[in-house]
Amino acid sequence: MQTLAKSPSHSPWGVVLRVVLSLAMAGVVGALLLQHNVNPSMAQVGNSPLPEHCGQPYCPDTVWFAGERVPLELVDVRESLDWELCVAANWHSHILLMLKRSARIFPVIEPLLRTQGIPDDFKYLAAAESSLNPRATSPAKAVGTWQILEGTARDYGLVVNADVDERYHLEKSTLAVCNYLKKSRMAHGSWTMAAAAYNIGHGGAGRQMAQQAQQSYYDLYLNVETGRYVFRIIALKLIMEHPERYGFYLHEGDKYQPLPSREIVVDSTINDLSSWAQRQGTNFKMVKWLNPWLRSSSLHIDSGRTYRVKILTLQERSAAHAAGKK
């Protein structure tokens, strides 16, 4: 059997030498940090301090959701929110993507919520549902930013067929959700219960309230998913309103900015969206990217119906990227 010679780096003196060098380097770095009044427990990434260790996420003493106070003086409520903060604050890739997407998604959602009389905090429900991904799908076949089931979509007036699925249409799906939430608020007495009902359903929320003779979400014993649901929304609100408190640092240029797209009103069937896109100075990929509610390569339109299709020309596509980095 062939024998390998022992490397000097694996000899006892080699190990000692590496330890000594490591300690010396640590001492030099520590001295430099102290010389410049930098906390040695913090490293530097660009202009953003990065903690060496994970710690307790910040939880305010007073928290409100949709204008309703969260009773953090109750031990179970406090620990439930703390749980979701611990999870979300360390869910780095998803939180970063939500923060990036929020610059493009929230400016669409916010005015629609406002005009429909829905508290602004419900935009964080969309974050909890889909991480603000307009193309998100779930194992239960809920889709879009708001994760709407097909039957619910039709109940609230959204078109779902082979060519069109308006659950992926941000503006139209948001209006449908507003109607759902208003109905829930009226049925269950609070915006917090309306949020819970979005997860468990109108019927499920009503049954649990009646069986347990309780009106508050915070006093109901619910299934694990719904029991965590509102706390997850609140945790995302706290983190996304003040990301730097939780170690997330993004420049505005890092976020996905609103796109300068134009809308073309279409009132007749398009048999080939690819050819149609080229006539508009763009391509099939960009039409699908800007309009995820278009589900096939054609668009059949019934008499009397119109659709607004967003387009971005190839020149505008490059300009949009440059503008977003300023």
C-alpha positions as CSV (number, residue, x, y, z in Angstrom):
1,M,0.0,0.0,0.0
2,Q,1.3,3.4,-0.9
3,T,2.2,5.6,2.1
4,L,1.6,9.4,1.9
5,A,4.3,11.6,3.5
6,K,3.0,13.8,6.4
7,S,2.7,17.4,5.3
8,P,4.5,19.9,7.5
9,S,1.1,21.7,7.9
10,H,-0.2,18.6,9.7
11,S,2.8,18.3,12.1
12,P,2.4,19.5,15.7
13,W,4.6,22.5,15.0
14,G,2.6,23.3,11.9
15,V,-0.6,23.4,13.9
16,V,0.9,25.6,16.6
17,L,2.2,28.0,13.9
18,R,-1.2,28.4,12.4
19,V,-2.8,29.1,15.8
20,V,-0.2,31.7,16.6
21,L,-0.7,33.4,13.2
22,S,-4.5,33.4,13.6
23,L,-4.3,35.0,17.1
24,A,-1.8,37.6,15.8
25,M,-4.1,38.6,12.9
26,A,-7.1,38.8,15.2
27,G,-5.1,41.1,17.5
28,V,-4.2,43.4,14.6
29,V,-7.8,43.6,13.3
30,G,-9.1,44.3,16.8
31,A,-6.6,47.0,17.3
32,L,-7.5,48.7,14.0
33,L,-11.2,48.5,14.9
34,L,-10.7,50.1,18.3
35,Q,-8.4,52.7,16.8
36,H,-11.3,53.8,14.5
37,N,-13.9,53.5,17.3
38,V,-15.6,50.6,15.6
39,N,-17.4,48.0,17.7
40,P,-15.3,44.8,17.3
41,S,-18.5,42.7,17.4
42,M,-19.6,44.3,14.1
43,A,-18.1,43.6,10.7
44,Q,-18.6,45.9,7.8
45,V,-20.2,45.1,4.4
46,G,-20.2,48.2,2.3
47,N,-21.8,50.8,4.5
48,S,-23.8,48.3,6.4
49,P,-22.9,46.8,9.8
50,L,-23.3,43.0,9.9
51,P,-23.6,41.4,13.3
52,E,-21.3,38.4,14.0
53,H,-24.0,36.6,16.0
54,C,-27.7,36.2,15.8
55,G,-29.6,37.9,18.6
56,Q,-33.1,38.7,19.9
57,P,-35.1,40.4,17.2
58,Y,-36.5,43.8,18.3
59,C,-40.1,43.7,19.5
60,P,-41.8,47.0,20.4
61,D,-43.7,47.3,23.6
62,T,-46.8,48.6,21.7
63,V,-47.9,47.2,18.3
64,W,-50.9,48.0,16.2
65,F,-52.4,46.1,13.3
66,A,-55.0,47.7,11.0
67,G,-55.7,50.3,13.7
68,E,-56.3,47.6,16.4
69,R,-54.0,47.1,19.3
70,V,-52.1,43.8,19.7
71,P,-52.4,42.8,23.4
72,L,-48.7,42.1,24.0
73,E,-49.3,42.1,27.7
74,L,-50.7,38.6,27.3
75,V,-47.9,36.1,27.5
76,D,-49.1,33.8,24.7
77,V,-49.6,36.8,22.4
78,R,-46.1,38.2,23.1
79,E,-44.5,34.8,22.6
80,S,-46.4,34.1,19.4
81,L,-45.2,37.4,17.9
82,D,-41.7,36.8,19.1
83,W,-41.8,33.4,17.4
84,E,-42.7,34.9,14.0
85,L,-40.1,37.7,14.4
86,C,-37.4,35.1,15.1
87,V,-38.4,33.1,12.0
88,A,-38.9,36.1,9.7
89,A,-35.8,38.1,10.8
90,N,-33.7,35.1,9.9
91,W,-35.5,34.3,6.6
92,H,-32.9,36.4,4.8
93,S,-33.5,35.5,1.1
94,H,-37.3,35.9,1.3
95,I,-37.2,39.2,3.3
96,L,-34.6,40.7,0.9
97,L,-36.8,39.7,-2.1
98,M,-39.9,41.2,-0.3
99,L,-38.1,44.4,0.3
100,K,-37.0,44.6,-3.3
101,R,-40.4,43.8,-4.7
102,S,-42.3,46.1,-2.3
103,A,-41.0,49.2,-4.3
104,R,-42.9,47.9,-7.3
105,I,-45.9,46.2,-5.7
106,F,-46.9,48.5,-2.9
107,P,-47.4,51.6,-5.0
108,V,-50.1,49.6,-6.9
109,I,-51.7,48.1,-3.8
110,E,-51.7,51.1,-1.5
111,P,-54.0,53.5,-3.3
112,L,-56.5,50.6,-4.1
113,L,-56.6,49.7,-0.4
114,R,-57.1,53.4,0.5
115,T,-59.9,54.1,-1.9
116,Q,-61.7,50.9,-0.8
117,G,-61.5,51.7,2.9
118,I,-59.1,48.9,3.8
119,P,-56.3,49.6,6.3
120,D,-52.9,50.0,4.7
121,D,-51.5,47.2,6.9
122,F,-53.2,44.6,4.7
123,K,-50.5,45.1,2.1
124,Y,-48.4,42.9,4.5
125,L,-51.0,40.2,4.2
126,A,-49.9,40.0,0.5
127,A,-46.3,39.7,1.7
128,A,-47.2,36.8,4.0
129,E,-49.2,35.1,1.3
130,S,-46.8,35.2,-1.7
131,S,-43.6,37.1,-0.6
132,L,-45.0,39.7,-3.1
133,N,-44.4,37.3,-6.0
134,P,-47.1,38.0,-8.7
135,R,-46.5,34.5,-10.2
136,A,-46.6,32.6,-6.9
137,T,-48.6,29.3,-6.8
138,S,-49.3,27.1,-3.8
139,P,-49.9,23.3,-3.5
140,A,-53.6,24.1,-2.9
141,K,-53.6,25.8,-6.4
142,A,-54.0,29.3,-5.0
143,V,-52.1,31.7,-7.2
144,G,-51.0,35.3,-7.6
145,T,-49.8,38.0,-5.2
146,W,-52.9,37.4,-3.0
147,Q,-53.0,33.6,-3.4
148,I,-56.6,33.3,-4.4
149,L,-58.3,30.0,-5.1
150,E,-60.2,29.5,-8.4
151,G,-63.6,29.2,-6.8
152,T,-63.1,32.3,-4.7
153,A,-61.9,34.3,-7.7
154,R,-65.0,33.5,-9.7
155,D,-67.2,34.4,-6.6
156,Y,-65.6,37.8,-6.6
157,G,-65.8,38.5,-10.3
158,L,-62.4,37.5,-11.6
159,V,-62.1,35.9,-15.0
160,V,-60.4,32.4,-14.9
161,N,-60.2,30.5,-18.2
162,A,-57.6,29.0,-20.6
163,D,-56.3,32.4,-21.9
164,V,-56.9,34.7,-18.9
165,D,-56.5,34.2,-15.1
166,E,-57.1,37.5,-13.3
167,R,-55.8,36.1,-10.0
168,Y,-52.4,37.1,-11.5
169,H,-53.7,40.6,-12.3
170,L,-52.4,42.8,-9.5
171,E,-55.0,45.6,-9.7
172,K,-58.0,43.4,-10.3
173,S,-57.1,40.8,-7.7
174,T,-56.5,43.5,-5.1
175,L,-60.0,44.9,-5.7
176,A,-61.4,41.4,-5.3
177,V,-59.5,41.0,-2.0
178,C,-60.8,44.3,-0.8
179,N,-64.4,43.1,-1.3
180,Y,-63.5,39.9,0.5
181,L,-62.0,41.7,3.5
182,K,-64.9,44.2,3.8
183,K,-67.3,41.3,3.9
184,S,-65.1,39.6,6.6
185,R,-64.9,42.7,8.7
186,M,-68.7,43.1,8.7
187,A,-69.2,39.4,9.5
188,H,-66.6,39.0,12.2
189,G,-66.4,42.4,13.8
190,S,-62.7,43.3,13.5
191,W,-60.0,43.8,10.9
192,T,-57.8,41.3,12.8
193,M,-60.5,38.6,12.5
194,A,-60.9,39.6,8.8
195,A,-57.2,38.8,8.3
196,A,-57.6,35.4,10.1
197,A,-60.7,34.6,8.0
198,Y,-58.5,35.2,4.8
199,N,-56.6,32.1,5.9
200,I,-59.3,29.9,7.5
201,G,-62.3,31.1,5.4
202,H,-65.5,33.0,6.4
203,G,-67.2,29.8,7.5
204,G,-64.2,28.5,9.5
205,A,-63.8,31.8,11.3
206,G,-67.5,32.0,12.2
207,R,-67.6,28.5,13.4
208,Q,-64.7,28.9,15.8
209,M,-66.0,32.1,17.2
210,A,-69.4,30.5,17.9
211,Q,-68.0,27.3,19.3
212,Q,-65.5,29.0,21.6
213,A,-67.8,32.0,22.4
214,Q,-64.9,34.4,21.7
215,Q,-64.8,37.5,19.5
216,S,-61.0,38.2,19.5
217,Y,-58.5,36.4,17.4
218,Y,-56.1,36.6,20.3
219,D,-58.5,34.5,22.5
220,L,-59.3,31.8,19.9
221,Y,-57.7,28.4,19.8
222,L,-57.1,27.8,16.1
223,N,-55.3,25.4,13.8
224,V,-51.5,25.9,13.8
225,E,-51.5,27.7,10.4
226,T,-54.2,30.2,11.3
227,G,-53.0,30.6,14.8
228,R,-49.7,31.8,13.4
229,Y,-51.1,33.7,10.4
230,V,-51.8,37.2,11.8
231,F,-48.6,37.1,13.9
232,R,-46.7,36.4,10.7
233,I,-48.3,39.4,9.0
234,I,-47.5,41.6,12.0
235,A,-43.9,40.4,12.0
236,L,-43.5,41.2,8.4
237,K,-45.0,44.7,9.0
238,L,-42.4,45.4,11.7
239,I,-39.5,44.2,9.7
240,M,-40.5,45.8,6.4
241,E,-41.3,49.2,8.0
242,H,-37.9,49.3,9.7
243,P,-35.6,46.7,8.0
244,E,-32.4,48.1,9.4
245,R,-33.5,47.2,12.9
246,Y,-33.4,43.6,11.8
247,G,-30.1,43.7,9.9
248,F,-31.5,44.3,6.4
249,Y,-29.8,47.1,4.4
250,L,-30.9,48.0,0.9
251,H,-30.3,51.1,-1.2
252,E,-33.2,52.4,-3.3
253,G,-31.3,51.4,-6.4
254,D,-31.2,47.8,-5.2
255,K,-35.0,47.6,-5.2
256,Y,-37.2,46.7,-8.1
257,Q,-38.7,50.0,-9.2
258,P,-42.0,50.6,-10.9
259,L,-41.8,50.0,-14.6
260,P,-42.6,52.7,-17.1
261,S,-44.9,50.5,-19.1
262,R,-47.7,51.6,-21.4
263,E,-51.2,50.0,-21.7
264,I,-52.8,49.1,-24.9
265,V,-56.6,48.6,-24.9
266,V,-57.4,45.3,-26.7
267,D,-61.1,44.7,-27.7
268,S,-60.7,41.9,-30.3
269,T,-59.2,38.4,-30.2
270,I,-55.4,38.1,-30.6
271,N,-54.7,34.7,-32.1
272,D,-50.9,35.0,-31.9
273,L,-49.6,37.1,-29.0
274,S,-46.0,36.7,-30.2
275,S,-46.7,38.3,-33.6
276,W,-48.9,41.0,-31.9
277,A,-46.0,41.8,-29.5
278,Q,-43.5,42.3,-32.3
279,R,-45.9,44.7,-34.0
280,Q,-45.9,46.7,-30.7
281,G,-42.1,46.9,-30.7
282,T,-41.6,44.3,-28.0
283,N,-41.6,40.5,-27.7
284,F,-43.7,37.6,-26.3
285,K,-41.5,37.2,-23.2
286,M,-41.9,40.9,-22.1
287,V,-45.7,40.7,-22.7
288,K,-45.9,37.7,-20.5
289,W,-43.6,39.2,-17.9
290,L,-45.6,42.4,-17.6
291,N,-49.0,40.6,-17.8
292,P,-48.8,37.3,-15.9
293,W,-52.6,37.1,-16.1
294,L,-52.1,36.1,-19.8
295,R,-51.9,32.3,-19.6
296,S,-51.5,31.1,-23.2
297,S,-50.1,32.2,-26.5
298,S,-53.4,33.8,-27.5
299,L,-56.1,36.1,-26.1
300,H,-59.7,35.2,-26.9
301,I,-62.0,38.2,-26.2
302,D,-65.8,37.9,-25.9
303,S,-67.9,40.5,-27.5
304,G,-68.1,43.7,-25.4
305,R,-65.1,42.8,-23.2
306,T,-61.8,44.7,-23.3
307,Y,-58.4,44.1,-21.7
308,R,-55.5,46.5,-21.0
309,V,-52.2,44.9,-21.9
310,K,-49.0,46.5,-20.6
311,I,-46.0,46.7,-22.9
312,L,-42.4,47.8,-22.6
313,T,-40.5,48.3,-25.9
314,L,-37.0,46.8,-26.1
315,Q,-35.6,50.4,-25.9
316,E,-37.7,51.1,-22.8
317,R,-36.6,47.8,-21.3
318,S,-33.0,49.0,-21.2
319,A,-33.9,52.5,-20.1
320,A,-35.9,51.1,-17.2
321,H,-32.9,49.3,-15.8
322,A,-30.7,52.3,-16.1
323,A,-33.3,54.5,-14.3
324,G,-33.7,52.0,-11.5
325,K,-30.0,52.1,-10.7
326,K,-29.9,55.9,-10.3
